[in-house]
Every structure is written in C-alpha cells, then in structure tokens.
Amino acid sequence: MSLKYVVISDGELVIERWAGEIAHAELVSHERRKLQDESIAPGARVLTDARAATLPETTLDRVDEIAEVYGDSGNKTRISASAAIFGSADFEKGKAWEAEVRKHGVNAIVFNNLEVACIWLGIDLKETQERLDVMDG
C-alpha cells in the first residue's frame, strides 16, 4: 500500500499517487491527514493518480465515508478542484466518490486518462508525470 503526495506551487497544487492494495481505513486516514496539512493552501487543486491502486475494502456503500472528511469543519484546507484518475476496476467507485465530494463543495471529476485530467486542472502534463514518477521510487 502506498499513499503519497507532494505539495507544490506555494501550496496551490497537490499531486498524489495511490498504489497497491489500499485498506479502506488507511484511505480515510490518508484523506483526513491531507485535509489537515497546513502546507496546502485553501482553495488548492488536487490531482490523484489511483490507476495503480486497488481498493478491495472500499465498497460503493462505503465511498461516502471517504467523502465525509471533506465536510469536516476542522479541515485546514478547502480543496477547490480535484481530478482523480482511476483504472477500470475501481472506476465506478471513483465516480461514486466524485458525486459524494461534490456535496461538500469540491469541483471533482474522475478521469481514466492523465493527460485529460491535467488539461482540466490546468497543469503541465510533463511536470505532473515527473512528480508522479518520483513517487514510484
């Protein structure tokens, strides 16, 4: 299991990579920690690459548990836009997450392609891929 992220552009952008089999509790805890991270500026954008991850414990009826942390009044940051890239096995879970976090004011879209996700967020594909590659090491 690997949940890693880097904060760049003075806290305005978060790039994260999820890889391996990720337990549901670990995913909820990761999202909670991220939203408490004071290095992330209010209104930041997030790109999550989850194509190398599997979420066997996160069923469709538990996706709301992940999204609920976005509505926590104690969050240090408020994410404004989030692009998540999911593989085909978990794409439906990703779409459910998208709908749930939108209820908390996050403009979220799930993609199956990194390039399109970067275009939507207005970030550089090459730099993003380089950041993701470093997280693999």
Summary of the structure (lengths in Angstrom):
residues: 137
radius of gyration: 13.4
end to end distance: 13.6
largest distance: 35.8
contacts: 418
relative contact order: 0.18
helix: 43%
strand: 27%
